[in-house]
Amino acid sequence: MFAIGMVLFIASAVQAQVSINVKIGAPPPWGPVGFNEARYYYLPDVEAYYDVRSSMFIYNSGGTWIHKAHLPGRFKNYDLYGGYKVVMTDYRGDAPYTHFKEHQKQYARGYHGEAQRTIGERPGRGNPGIKNSREGNPGNKEVGRGNGKNMKKGHGKRGEKGRKN
């Protein structure tokens, strides 16, 4: 009886361990497909970062970088599924905003690289596939221009060698 009890206890502990590990640091459902190892996304339309590991948005408020679970109220209607995410594939450290001026210049509001699909479905509307048109993304202004995937340090300029056509 004792051995069976120990096996059941260990099995439940292992299952709980797996559940916790799967949740921590998982990309959000609105994250782009194919970048499960990325830690940060830069969201050009709102000039903010998203930290996948902590599930927090990082944005500037009055000269201070804030870490919050939600974007500020002025972006309450921002479409995370439709908005473009620049994946910071080679970034290391805890402060992606140290390169904010560079990111802001390279990825101005309305910037779009290659079409992106989201990991999960948009709540209530489904995931019609690739997001690359104004009709599918009313808040977005431009159509595809490269996704930053093959750009040096995850943030190159449009037209650089890493750009796909």
N, C-alpha and C positions, 0 to 999 in steps of 0.2 A: 504494500500500500504506500509506504514511504517513497519508494522508487517511482511509482506512478505519479504521485503528488509532485515530486521534484521535476519530472519530465514535463508535466502540465505547467508548472510554474515557470520553468525555463522557456518553454514554447511561447507562453503569453508574454514574457519579458522580451523575447527576441522580436515578436510581432510588434509590440509597442515601440521598440527601438527602430524598426524599419519604418513605421509610420511617421515618426518624428523626423528621421533623416530625410525622407522623401519630401517633406514639406519645407524644410529650411533651405533657403537658397534656390528654390525652384523658380524658373522664369514665370512671369505672370501669363495668364491666358492671352493677353493682348500683345505679348512679346513676339518678335519675329521668329519664324521657323528657321532652324538650322544654326542657332547660336546658343546652345544650352550651356556652354562653358563661359560665356561672357558675364562679366560682373556688372558693367555699367552700360546704359543706353543714354544717349543725349537726345532730347526731344526739342528739335529746333523751333517748332511753333510756339513753345512756351518757355524756351531758354532755360530748361531744367534738365537734371539728370535723374535717372532711376537706378538705384542700387539693388540689384537682383538679390544679393546675399541677405540684405537686411529688409527688403521689401519696402524701401523708403524712397520718397522723392527728395531731391536736393535742389533747392532753389534759393536765389538771392532775394532777401527782403531787407531793404534799408541798409545795404552794405554788409549784411551778415548772411552767411550761408546756413540755411535752415534744413533740418532733416525731419520730414513728416511723412505719415502714412498716406496723405492725400495732398493733391496740389492745392494752392491757395484758392480762395473763393472766386477770384476773378476768372479762373479757368474751370469752374464747376461744370460747364457744358462742353469742355474739350473732349474730343473723341479719341481715346487712347487706341482703339482698334484701327481707326482710319488714319491717325496721325503718323508721320514718318518717324522711325527710330533709327538713329545712327548708332551702330554697335561699336563700342570701344573694345575691340578684340584684343589689343595688346597692352591695355592699361593695367598698371599695378599700383597698389597703394589705396589709401582711403579718402583721397581728396581730388576727384577728377576735375573739379572746378579750378584747380591751379592752372589749367589750360583753357579756361572759359573764354577769354578774349579771342584766342585762336579758333576755338570751336564756333563761337558766335560769328566770326568773320567767314570761316569756311562753310558753315552750315547756317546761312541766314534763314530767318523765318520764311516758311514756304518751301524750304529745300526738300527735294525728293531725289533719292537715288533710284536704283532698280526697284521694280515692284516688289512688295513684301506680302507674305501671307502671315496671318497670326497663328499662334499655337492653338488657341481655343476658338470657339465660336463666339461671335458678338451676341450678348444676351438679348433675346427677343427678336433678333433679325437674322441670325445665322451667320455663317462666314462664307460669303459668296465666292471666295477664292482670292485671287490676287487683287491687291488694292492699288490701282494705278490710274484711276480716272476721277475727274471732278465729280461726276455723278455718284460714284460710290463713296466719296469722301467729301461731303459738302464743306468741311472746314479746311481742306487742302487746296492750294492754289496752283501747283505745278505738277507736271507729269514727269516720270522717270528720268534720272540723270546719273546713275551709278550708286552703289549702296555702301561704299566705304569698306566692304568686306576685304578687298584685296589691297587696300591702301595702307601705306606704311603707318604703323602704330594705330591703325583703326581710324585715323583722321587725316585724310589727304585732301587736296584741293580738287575741284572738278577739273577734268581734263588731264590729270596726272596719269602716269603709266598704268596704275592699277584699275583705272576706269574700264568697265565693260561697256561695249556698244551693242 
